[in-house]
Amino acid sequence: MDDASPIPEGTDKIASDRIADEALDWFTRLRNATPEDAGEAEFAAWLRQNPRHAEAFDDLEAIWGSPAFLGAVRSLPVATPAAASARRAVEPRPHARPSRKLPVRLGAIAAMLLLAIGVWQAPALILRWQADYVTAVGDRATIALPDGSSMILNTASAVALDFENGRRNVRLLQGEAFFDVRHDPAHPFRVAGRFGAVEVKGTAFSVREDGTRDTVILERGRVEVRLVVDEAAQATLEPGQQVVASANALSAVEPADPVTALAWRQGRIVFDDQPFETVLAELRRYRSAPVVVTTGLAEDFRVSGNYRTTDIDGALRSLAAAAGVDVTTLPGGILILR
């Protein structure tokens, strides 16, 4: 009989987090252990302390062994030693007898989860070196520009400024920014994204950079958008319109709803009949820790809702419940949807 008392049902979040921490510690220890130091008797004692201990440990085993998670890790490009290590960690060893004690360290587990959604530190350092203003994940900042215009940066965004000698140039390095531009016909205000460039005299608009495309939405006034690689490819936007610039083309001008699309300025995210995958991708932008999905979701599951950017975890749990998906929290804030 063990001295430790079981944690009663209905315990608070602190106790739940402690159980998750202990389960991850045992998960890692058993996979690093040799038969001589496995501590299996101690592990068995820990399991007997509370049924929730076994549940937490089984959750980790299920996540680790799920085909979706293994597939995500195996699909990583082996471009760095860390990625190669993560790939090797999930591959079975030839001629090895089946065992729970896989040679995986806690750091490798965390690295795989991070690598699986593309979190790389080197680009972040370079970005900070280039930028004049940067917002962290989940943050928002309003900035007064030297010419009297204003700029609002959304989550995980960065810009570089050039306002010397009458120039009014902004380069969006990452993320999303909204500009309310002071009218000055003699000095055009220019914003360059990765693929598109915007020029205005005085207006209000947003530019969002998503890695493979730049989206420009006009709230007020009039803007000219051109393709960086082909200045002949141009589009003029009127209020309530948007255009998308990609590597080789500008899209057709389309209607946009600035109230919905730019609700982030008031700390909200609004969805209107959007696929779950689209909603999940948007919510991930506001969360520093990974959200890993290890289960398939119904293709016809769509979402409409209005969520606070300060409570992304609440939004994720609400959506997971609606989709019939379980949520597991790991140390470090990692969420697993399965």
Secondary structure, 3 states (H helix, E strand, C coil): CCCCCCCCCCCCHHHHHHHHHHHHHHHHHHHHCCCCCCCHHHHHHHHHHCHHHHHHHHHHHHHHHCHHHHHHHHCCCCCCHHHHHHHHHHCCCCCCCCCCCCCCCHHHHHHHHHHHCCCCHHHHHHHHHHCCEECCCCCCEEEECCCCCEEEECCCCEEEEECHHHCEEEEEEEEEEEEECCCCCCCCEEEECCCEEEEECCCEEEEEECCCCEEEEEEECCEEEEECCEEEEEEEECCCEEEEECCCCECCCEECCHHHHCHHHHCEEEEEEEEHHHHHHHHHCCCCCCEEECCCCCCCCEEEEEEECCCHHHHHHHHHHHHCCCEEEEHHHEEEEC
